[in-house]
Amino acid sequence: MNLHPMFVHFPIGLFTIAFIFEIIEFTLKDKFRNSAFFLLCFSFLFSIVAVQTGNIDAQNLNLSNEAERILILHRDSANLFLITSAVIFMFKLYIFLKFKSSSPRLLFILLGLYLIGLLFVFRTAYFGMKLVFEHGVGVKLN
C-alpha cells in the first residue's frame, strides 16, 4: 500500500496557508494570533511523514533511468523543503517564545525563509507530478 500519496498534499497546502496567514497576522495584529505558527507546526509534522513515506514507497520502485533521475530530484527537493521547514519552525518558535509578536525586520526574514520553502515545496511537487503523469509511478494499470 502506497502511503506517500495520502500525506504529500498536507505539507504543500498547510505551508502555503501558513505563509498567507503570516502576512494576515502581521497586518491585522491580534485577529488571527498564532494561526500561522500552528499551521506551520502541522505542516512540519506532515512534511516529516511525507518524506518518510516517500522514502519507504521509493524502495519498491523499478524505474527507468530518466524516472530515477527525476525521483532523485524529487527526493532532494523534499529533503531541502524539510530542512527549510525545520529552520522556519525553529525561528518562528524562537519569536513566539521570546517576543510574543513579530517586528517588521523579523517578519521580512521570516517571509524570505517562507519564499525559499515555497520554492522547494513547489519544486518537489513539480517533480512528483512528473513522476506520476509522465512515468506512471504509483499508478495502478488494469
N, C-alpha and C positions, 0 to 999 in steps of 0.2 A: 504494500500500500504506500503510495507516494504522499507523504505528509507535507512536503515543501509547498505545493500549490495552495494548501489550506492556510498557510501562515504568511506568505510573502506580501500579501496586499495590505496587511495591517501596518507594517513599518512605513510603507510608502504613504498611505493615507494619513496616519497619525502624525508622522513627521511634517508633512506638508501643512496639515491643520495647525500643528504646534507653532510653525513659523508664522502663519497668519494670525494666530492668537497672540503671539509675542508682540506683534505690531499693534493689535487691537488693545491689548493690556496697557501698553505704554501710552497710547493715545487717550484711552478712556479711564486711565488710572485704576480705580477700585471696582469697576464694573465686573470684570472677569478675573479677579485676583487669583493668581496661581493656576489658572486653567492651562496655560502653556507648559508650565512645569509638570503637571500631571500627564498631559498628552505626551510630552517628551519622555517621561518616565515609562509609560506604556509602550511608546514607540521603541525605546531602547530595549525593553524586555522582549518584545516581539521580534526585534532585529536579531537578538541572540538566538531565539528559537528558529527563526527563518534561516539563518546561516547554518546552524547545526543540522536542521532537517535537510537543507540543501546538500551539505557535505555527505550526509548518510545516503540520500537518494542518488547522488552522483556516483557512488561506489558501484552501483549495479548497472551502469550505462555502458553500452557498446557503441561508441561513436566513431564517425569518420574523422579524418584529420582536421578538416575545416570546423566541424562541430566541436571537436575537442579544444581547438584554439579559442572558439567563442566561449566555451564553458570556462576556460581559464580566465578570460577577460571578465566574465560574469562573476566568477568566484572572487577574483582580485578586487573588483569594484565593490562587491558586497562586504568584503573584509575592510576596505577603506571606509565604507559608509559606517560600519560597526565601530571602527576606531574613532571616526569623526563624531558619531553619535555619543560615544562614551565621553569624549572631551567636552562636548556641548553640555551633556548631562552633569558632569562634574563642575563645570564652570557655572551652570545655572544653579546647582546645589550650593555652591560657594556664595553666589549672590543672594540666594534665598536665605541662607543661614546667617550671613554676615550683615547684609544691608537691608533685607526685607523688601526692597524695591530697587529698580534699575535706574541708574543715571543715564543720560544720553550717551556718554562715552562707552559705558558698559554695554548699552543696547547696540551701538554700532559694531562693537567687537562681536557680540553675540549674533547679530544679523549676518555679519561676514562669515562666521562659522556655520550658520544655518545655510547660507548660499553654497558653501563648499559641500555640506552634507546633502543638499538638494541635487547638486551636480552628480555626486556619487550615487545617490539613490535612483535618480532617473537614468544614469548610465547603466546601473545594474539592471534596472527594469528593461532597458533597451536590449541589452544582450540576452536577458531571459526571454524576451519576446522573440528575438531572432532564433533562439534555440527551439522554441515551441512552434512558431509559424513557418520557419524555413527548413528546419531539420526534424520536426516532428517529435522532439524529445518530450516524453511524458504523455504523448497522445496514443491512445489505445486504438489500433486499427481493427476493424471487424473482418 
